Amino acid sequence: MTENPVFLDNAAATRMDERVLESMKPYLFDIYSVASSEFGYSLGIESREALEGARKTLANYIGAEEGEFVFTSGSTESSNMALKGVARALGEKKGKHIIISGIEDFPVLHSARSLEKRGFTVTYLDVDHEGFVDLDKLRDAIEDTTILVSIQHANQEIGTLQDIETISRICREKNVLFHSDATHTFTRVPLDFTRGADLITVSPHTIHGPKGIGGLYIRKGTPVAKWMDGGFQEFNLRAGLENIPGAVGFATAVELVTEEETSTIKSMRDRIIDRVLVEIPDTTLNGPRWKRVPQNANISFHFVEGESITLHLDMRGFAVSTGSACFSRSLEASHVIMGIGGDHERAHGSIRFTLGRYNDMDEADAIVDVMSEVVHQLREISPLGKSR
């Protein structure tokens, strides 16, 4: 392993900020009790205060009430809770029809498929060549039996930013609940929760916070049934011991994100996109040029395999992913690239660069220089053909 790798896979995970770790330490070594009621022992009361303090910070950040923010084990559980919780609450009362986009991340995509096996009908909306949902088709797809629409705020692989406010308005007009996965936009892209979705998935693992903690915003009055058996934690919506150090770290991570930092990250993203498309022939930007998250650049390098590129980059000290990080153990073509009209060659040649707090402009330039060298070498021996 390279001693100091240049990490450009921040959409999958980020290096924890030392300040986040410091905020968590007291609740790992000193105030380590489970959260108890005001009638419990002192350590438990202090733990409860820390948990509720973190909840208040996060709720205030999104303009919500404290009781509208539920801690989970991560974005995967949050999206599962949203889809399956609503399905349990409304499936027998209103209907069993759900709508999602065809390029959702796996927690939403696979939750929908799981519900299909339980008798629910799922409409998978097509997207255009940049990954945008057709809002007229969304409106037409909503039926009397539709109970939930789930469309991500931004795509995990190509970074496309959906028009969440308009989608929310359509769902309100049709009296249908709306869930959005904001894992890759939370704190990086403004989102007015008071005008947004009824349920929103968030997580700190992409903003230099801890792993194993996440959150689900649930607008007051939204019908969500408990789907995990156990205790009565999190307003009796999620059973299990609360991750108090994680909750405290989550709140700290959110507080540390600044507009200046996000602007710097966006500048690095633009440098990579602009240089690659000009300097390396036979490349295609996946997703829109501008309406995308600030930290994401996804580019297909034709006539070469993404797996080969990642291995060669790794040997040179650079960490990137081919398509979504979820595809690293699969030879299947990315459902996202295929969903925007790409073919297998474009999908397998796609590389995702995602930036974070600990990257700088020198690294953005360095990855383009190395990519140029690696892609040229691989094309010389590629069975897919050579660059024209």
N, C-alpha and C positions, 0 to 999 in steps of 0.2 A: 504494500500500500504506500502511496506517495505520502511523504511526511506532512506536507501542507497542501492538500488538494484544493483546487478551486471548485467550490461546490455550487453548481448551477441547477439544482433540482429542488429548489425551495418550495415548490408546490406540493411536493411529497412530504417533506419535513424540513424544519429549520433548526439551526443551532440555537439552543436556549440562551437568552441574554442572561449574563451573570446577575443583573439586578433582579430578574425574575426569580432566579434560584435563591438569592438572599432573602427575598420576601417569603419564600416557602419554608426556609429552614426552621423557623420557630415552631412550625406546625408539623415538622417531621421529628424533632428532637425534644422539644419542651412541652408544647401544648398539643399533645398527640392523641388526646382522647376522642372518642366519638362525640358528635354533637348531641347534647342533652337539653332537656327543657330547663326553664328557669328554676325548677325545683330539684335539679340534679346537683352533682358535686361541681366544684369550681372549675376544674379542668374541662369538664363537659360544657359548662356555660361559656367559657372562653372560646372553646371550639365552635359552639353555635354562633357566637358573636362574630367570629372570623368568617364563617360561612355566609352569614347574612350580610356582613359588610361587603364581601366580594359580590354577592348577588345585587346589592344596592348599587355598587359601582357600575356593574354591567348593565343593569336595568336603566340607570340614569343615562348611560352612554347612548343607548338606543331609543331613549325617550319613552320607556315603558314603565309600568308599575312593577314593583319587586315581585309580586305574585305571578307575573307573566313570564318570568325567566326560570326555566328548569335546567338544573345541571345534569349532564349525562356523562357517559364514558368517552364521548367523542362524536364527531359528525356522523359516523355510520349509525350509531345508536339513535342520534337525534332524528335522522331521516326515517329510520325504521319506526320510531315512535310516532312520527307525524303521519305516515301513510297507514300503518297498521292500527294506530290508535283511533284515527278517524274512521277507518273501515269497521272497527269493532263498534264504535259509537253510533254510526249511521247506516251501516250495511243492511240491517233489517228494518230500519225505519224509513229511509228515503230511497235508497237504491244502491246498486253495486257497480257503478260505472266510475272509472278514474281516468284522467287524462294526464299524460306526461310527454315530454319531448323525447325524440328518439336518440338524443345524444346525452342523456342524463348520466351522471356518475353512477357507479355500481350500487351504492346504498339505495338510491331511488329506483334504478332500473330493476334490480333484483328483488326489491320489496314488491314492486308492481307485478313482477312475474310470479312471485310467491302468492300474491293475492289472487292471481288468475287461477291458480290451482285450487283455490278455496271458493271458486264460483264467481269471482268478480270479472268484469269486462274492462279491458284496458285499451284505450286509444293511444297509439304512439304517433305523435305529430311529426311529420317530416320537417326538415329545416332547409334553408336555401344554401347556396354554395359558400356562404360565410358563416353559417351556423345559426341564422336567425329564424325564429318561429314565425310563421305566417299568422298574423293576428286575426285575419278574417277566417282562416281555417280553424283557429282555436274557437272563435265565437260560434261557428257552425257546428263544431264537434260537441258542444255542451248540450246535454239532454236533460229531461226532467229527472232522470235517475242518476245524474252525475253528482257525486258527493265531494270530489276533490280534484283540483288541478295542481300538478307539481311541476314547476319549470324553474330551473336553476337561474340564479342571478348571473353567474358567469360560468362558462364551460371550463372544466378541469384540465382539458388538454389543449384546446386552441384559444382559450381566453375570451370567447365571444360574450359580450355584455348584452343581455336581453333587456327589453323595455318593460321593467317590472311594474312601473306605475300604471302603464296602460293595461297590462295583463291583470293587475289587481282590480282596476276599474271594470274590466269586462266581467271578472268573476263576481264582483259585488252586484253588477247589474243583473247577472244571471242567478244570484243567490247561491253561489257555489264557493266552498272554501278554497283557499289558495295557499299552497306551501312553496317556499323557495329555498333552495340550498345556496347559502351565501358563504360557504366555506372559503372560497377563493377571492372574495371581495370584502369581507368584514374588516373594517377599519381602513382599507385601501381605496374603496370606492364609496362615496356617500350613498346612503340608503335611508330614506325617510320611513321609519318603521310605522309611524302613525298613519301613513298613507299607503303602506305596502301590504305585504301578505298577512294572512292570519297565523301562519306558522313559518318560522325562519330558522334554519340550521346554521349554527356558527361554531367556530373552533379556534383555539389559539395555536395549534401546531404549525400553522403556516405564517405566524407572525412572531416567531421566536419565543413562544410560550411553551408550557409543558405538554407532553403527549398524555393520552389517557384521560382527558377531560374535554368536555364540549358543552354546548348549550342548545336549548330549543326555546325560542320565543313562541309563546302561545297566547294569542290575543284573548283577553278576558271574555268568557262566554263561549269560546270555541269548544265544541264537543270532541273530547279526546278520551278514550277509554284506556285504562291501565292494561298493558299487555305483558308485563313482567311480574310474575308472582313473587311475593316476599313480604317485606315490611311496608311501612307507611311513609317512607321518605319522599322528599320533593313533592309536597302537597298531595301525597298518595297517588302520584302518577308514575313514579319510578322507584322500584324496590332496590335496596342495596345500600351498603355503607357509603356515606358521602366522602368524596375525595377532597378533603378540606385543603391540604397543601396545593393540590391542583387548582382548586377554585380560586385561592388567593393568587397563585401564579397567573392564572387566566386574567384576572382583573388587572394585575400589574402589567402584563404584556400589552393589554389594550391601552393602558394609560401611556405607554412608552412610544406608541406609534405617532409620528408627526407628519404633517402635510409636506414639510421640507424633505423628509426621508423618502416619502412616496414619490415626490417629484424627481429626486435623484435616481430612484429605481427606474422610473419611466424613461429618463434620459439614457440609461444604460440599455434598456430594452430597445429603444429607437436606434441606438448606435449599432447593436447587433443586427437588427433587421435591415437597416439601410446599407450597411457594409456587405452583408452576405448577399443580398439581392443584386448588388452592383458588381461585387468582386468574384463571386462564385457562380459560374454559368449553370443553367438547368436546375434552378431552384424555384420553389413555389412557397409563398407564404400561406400558411393554413390559418383561416380565420380572417376577420376584418383588419384593415390597417390601423384604424383609429378607435373604433368602438370595441376595445378589448381591455382587459385588466392591465394595469401598469407594469406588472412583473413578468408577463408572459410573452415569449416569442417562440412560435412553432413553425418550423420550416422543413419542407421535404427536399431531400437531396436525391435527384433522380439518378438511376442506374447503379445505386449502391444500397446495401441493407443497413438499416438503422442499428441493428445489433452489432455489426462490424464497426460502425462508427463509434458507438459507445465504448467498445472494448479498446479501440486504438486511442480514444481520448483518455480513457482511464489509465492506460500505460503512460500517458503524458501528463497525468496529474489533474485531469478535468472530469468532473462528475455531471453527467446529463442523463436524460431518459429518452427512450425511443417511444414516442407517443405518450400515453398516460403511463404513470409509474405502475399502474395495475397490470400493464401488459408485459412487465419484465420477465414473467415466468410463462409466458404464452407465446405461441407462434401465430395466434389468430390475428387477422387484420384488425386494426383499431375500428371500433364501431362508430367513433366520432368522424374519422377521416372518410370512412365509407359513407357515413350519413350526409356529408357535405358534397357528395358526388365524386369522391376520390376512388381510385382503383387500388388493388392490392399492392402494386409497385409504389404508389405514392404513400400508402399507409405505412408500409414496412420501411420506407426511406425517410420517415418523419422523425425529427429530433425536437424535443421540447427543452428550451432554455428558460428557467425561471429564477428570478433574482431576489435577493433579500438584503437585509441590513449590513451584512458582512462582505458584500461584494463591492467592487469599485470599478471605475471606468477603465483602468489599466487591464483588469480582468476581462471586461467586455471586449476590449480590443484584442487581447491575447487569445480568447477563444475563437475569434474570427480568423486570426492568423493561422492557428493550429488547424481549424476546420478546413481551410483552403488546402493545406498540405495533405491532410488525411483523406479528404474527398478525392483529390487528384490521384493519390496513390491507389486508392481502392478502385477508382474507375478504370485504371490501367489494367486491372486484373479481374474486373467485374464480369461475371457471366451474363449480366443483365444488359450489357452493351456499354459503349463508351460515350462520353460527352461529345456532342456534335461540335 
